[in-house]
Amino acid sequence: MPRRLRDLGRQRGRLISRDRRSGRRQNGGRPTEMRWRSGGGRSSIRFRGRTPDPGHVALQFMRAAQVCDWQQVLACMLIDLTFQITAYYTDIKKRFVHHFGRWGAPLTPENIDLSRNDPPYAGDNGMTTEALFSPGRLGAIEVANRVAMAPLTRARGDMEGIQTPLAVEYYGKRASAGLIISEATNISRQGRGYAFTPGIYTDTQVEAWKPVARAVHARGGKMVLQLWHVGRFSHASLQENGAPPVAPSAIEAGDMVFTEHGFEPPSKPRELETGEIDGIIADYVRAARNARTAGFDGVEIHAANCYLLEQFIRDSTNHRTDRYGGSIENRTRLPFEVCEAVAGAIGADRVGIRLSPVTHSVGATPFDSEPQKTYGFLAERLGTLGLAYLHCIEGQTRGANLPESFDFQALRRSFGGSYIANNGFTREIALTAARSGRADMVAFGRPFISNPDLVERLRQDEPLAPEAHKEFFYGGGSRGYTDWPDFVSR
Ligand SMILES: Cc1cc2nc3c(=O)[nH]c(=O)nc-3n(C[C@H](O)[C@H](O)[C@H](O)COP(=O)(O)O)c2cc1C
């Protein structure tokens, strides 16, 4: 066998180039990747990446495929040409995505994120993927890489808020994420706004979470539990004795809530008495302690997506006149006091917080009148607590990022600690964010639903599975939940 052929590894019917010196598989960058798939009597060939000598690659391929007649030589030359054109095109595409976030987006002012001061595109060879896949630390939590799994409500529990063994399999399969942030988890019955979502306020719920934490740890992963109170975004049928949901002020939410009977409009909330607020803080503390008992590495306080804590922050949903309403200091008091109390109970370095200053969802919630000032004030105060991290949805949740409405880097500076960025990240944007230091971690949401091994796919620049259909998002069983294959087993 010619010496060069030894450079080619045969893995599951495909040929993959290896680094000549180290013999290691070359991932993500300049090296050549050649694939040879044969099925149904027909062979298909795929080249990826860029090679300094495409003709040589074609020759290697022919030898590997044991072909030698002139038609095959011609075919390989054609493949070679196609390959070069594709490589050129791919690079242009990557440059575009690097600077503008998305391929194919029209270059209108709304689509250009001027706050991204990215360095020139330098390719994504071994050096540049390093940052995203390098270990790090968020407070007391050591992470194996900088890819976090964003919290994803999947509504596969029961109506008592108890996880089923399916959740053990689901989270266990995603343990290669540097950090898993669990689906939002109710801190109390009052805090519940979606049917079949898990809780962390009863002993049975805690017991059901234990094997989840164990499964993630057994595979070397880290996991925090996201603590949730939905506030006004609920329905009386989900509350104890059909009580109305609670909120900072009695202002009805828009949108639809997910109940046992399908989607229904949210019920009109009642305004919380000042004297009830200590009880809500105590619920967060109990939930955080329970999360530690269940084996989680920490908790994330859910102050995003217009649920209770964000309803207090925004002047659009908070019309109170007590010490929790009015001034910015008063409106941000509850999220601050929750973080302070939870940090006191389990250690600040195991507590993160999630914010989303410029999202309307959920509940068609209007923005605060001065988001930069309000959230900046909160971030600065939170910074004094020494929390593990600040996690931001950098735009309209699941929609466009809105750089002209908010400066997230300024928010990050006010906070002064570790920062997780989320919303619509692609591999290219994540690599750039990690490399340039724009974020300490990048959280992926939807891609983790259909790609349990997302980290490995990103690392190897493997194509991602198509986004899961929305019918699989909430409720149901294993279908669309635990049955997404790893790319190696496809
Ligand atoms: C099915 C689904 C469930 C979600 N559940 C939560 C949740 O429980 N808590 C939360 O903070 N965000 C939740 N989100 C928002 C995601 O965490 C994330 O912010 C959003 O999907 C944008 O990230 P992506 O573009 O990587 O998907 C959910 C999103 C989806 C699609």
The ligand as a MOL file (V3000), in Angstrom:
LIG
                    3D

  0  0  0     0  0            999 V3000
M  V30 BEGIN CTAB
M  V30 COUNTS 31 33 0 0 0
M  V30 BEGIN ATOM
M  V30 1 C -38.8890 24.2570 23.2660 0
M  V30 2 C -38.2520 25.4150 23.9760 0
M  V30 3 C -38.3360 25.4810 25.3470 0
M  V30 4 C -37.7080 26.5390 26.0310 0
M  V30 5 N -37.7400 26.5490 27.4030 0
M  V30 6 C -37.0620 27.4830 28.0890 0
M  V30 7 C -36.9750 27.4110 29.5130 0
M  V30 8 O -37.4740 26.4930 30.1510 0
M  V30 9 N -36.3010 28.4090 30.1440 0
M  V30 10 C -35.7030 29.4460 29.4650 0
M  V30 11 O -35.1020 30.3250 30.0830 0
M  V30 12 N -35.7450 29.5010 28.1020 0
M  V30 13 C -36.3800 28.5370 27.4160 0
M  V30 14 N -36.3620 28.5540 26.0410 0
M  V30 15 C -35.5340 29.5330 25.3280 0
M  V30 16 C -34.1680 28.9030 25.0290 0
M  V30 17 O -33.4480 28.6480 26.2090 0
M  V30 18 C -33.3120 29.8320 24.1510 0
M  V30 19 O -33.1790 31.0550 24.8060 0
M  V30 20 C -33.9130 30.0500 22.7670 0
M  V30 21 O -34.3370 28.8350 22.1870 0
M  V30 22 C -32.9020 30.7390 21.8450 0
M  V30 23 O -31.7500 29.9470 21.7190 0
M  V30 24 P -31.4890 29.0740 20.3660 0
M  V30 25 O -31.5720 30.0740 19.2320 0
M  V30 26 O -30.1250 28.4940 20.5320 0
M  V30 27 O -32.5830 28.0670 20.2840 0
M  V30 28 C -37.0110 27.5400 25.3310 0
M  V30 29 C -36.9380 27.4580 23.9370 0
M  V30 30 C -37.5320 26.4100 23.2650 0
M  V30 31 C -37.3930 26.3070 21.7740 0
M  V30 END ATOM
M  V30 BEGIN BOND
M  V30 1 1 1 2
M  V30 2 1 2 3
M  V30 3 2 2 30
M  V30 4 2 3 4
M  V30 5 1 4 5
M  V30 6 1 4 28
M  V30 7 2 5 6
M  V30 8 1 6 7
M  V30 9 1 6 13
M  V30 10 2 7 8
M  V30 11 1 7 9
M  V30 12 1 9 10
M  V30 13 2 10 11
M  V30 14 1 10 12
M  V30 15 2 12 13
M  V30 16 1 13 14
M  V30 17 1 14 15
M  V30 18 1 14 28
M  V30 19 1 15 16
M  V30 20 1 16 17
M  V30 21 1 16 18
M  V30 22 1 18 19
M  V30 23 1 18 20
M  V30 24 1 20 21
M  V30 25 1 20 22
M  V30 26 1 22 23
M  V30 27 1 23 24
M  V30 28 2 24 25
M  V30 29 1 24 26
M  V30 30 1 24 27
M  V30 31 2 28 29
M  V30 32 1 29 30
M  V30 33 1 30 31
M  V30 END BOND
M  V30 END CTAB
M  END
